[in-house]
Amino acid sequence: MPGITREEVAHLARLTRLELSGEEQDHFAEQLDVIIGAVARVSEVADQDVPPTSHPLPLTNVMRADEVRPSLTPEQALSGAPAQEQQRFKVPQILGED
């Protein structure tokens, strides 16, 4: 007999508006019992002496440092733009916002 009953699966199916046959209810009851057992085993392993981590390996920043370097002036960047306004590219309005 699974820890999750067929009636509990039927209740979950009603809550989620799923129509399950009796065979599907039995099948899902077995599957949910296995899943809950796996979660319980993981909970047993996690102990007080294991610090919580967000990632199993240490992360390092692989980005380069921001450094000011010579680049295009606004006029140069906008020189090929079909339309511009206030030193910015002007594009057609698409969302209907002002």
N, C-alpha and C positions, 0 to 999 in steps of 0.2 A: 504494500500500500504506500503510495507516494506521500511525501509530507504536504504537498499541495494537492488538494482534493479536486475532483471533477467539478464540484459545485463552486469552488473558488474560481476555477478557470471560467466557468459559465458566468459568474458574477463579473469578472474582469472583462469578458467578452461583451456583456451588456453595457458596461461603463464605456467601453471603447467603440460601441455600436458595430461589433463584428458578429456575424452569424456563423457559429461553429457547429458542426455535426457532433454527435456523441463520440465518434471515433477521433475527431480532431481534439475534442476536450481531453480525452484520455492521453492522447499523444503530447499535447502541450503541458498537461499536468506532469508527465514524466520529465519533459525537457526543463520546465521551470524548477522542478525539484533538483535536477543536476546542476543548474545554474546557481541556485541558492546554496547548494552544498559546496560548490567551488568558491563562492564568495565567503562562506563561513571558514573554509580552509585558509584563505588569504588573511582573514581577520585573525586567525590563530597565530599566524606567522608574525604579523606586525606586533612588535613588543615595545615596551617602554624605553629600552636602551637603544632603539634604532631611531636616529633623528629623522624627522620628516624632510623630504627633499622634493624639489620641483622637477629635477632632472637627474638621471642616474650618473651622468658624467659631468665634470666641471665644464662650464661654458666660458669661452673667452671671446672678447670682442674682435671680430675679424675686419672691422671697418677701419679705414685709414682716418687719421686725424684730420679735422677740418682745417684747411690752410687757405688763406687768401692767395689767389694766383691771378695772373692777367687773364682777362676774358673779353668778350665782346661788349661794346658799349650798347646801351639801349637802342641807339639809332642804328647801329650795325645789325643788331639782332632783328630789328623790325624793318630793315630795308627791303626785304622781299615779301612782306606781309601785304595781302590785298587790302586790308583795312586795319587801322589802329586808332586807339583813343587813350589819352593820358599815359603814353609810353607803355601801352599794353596791346596785345593782339585783340582785335574786335571780331567777335564771332556772332552768328545769328542766335537769337534767343530760341531756346528749345523747350523750356519748362513752363512758359507762360507766366513767369514771375517778373516783377519790376526791378 
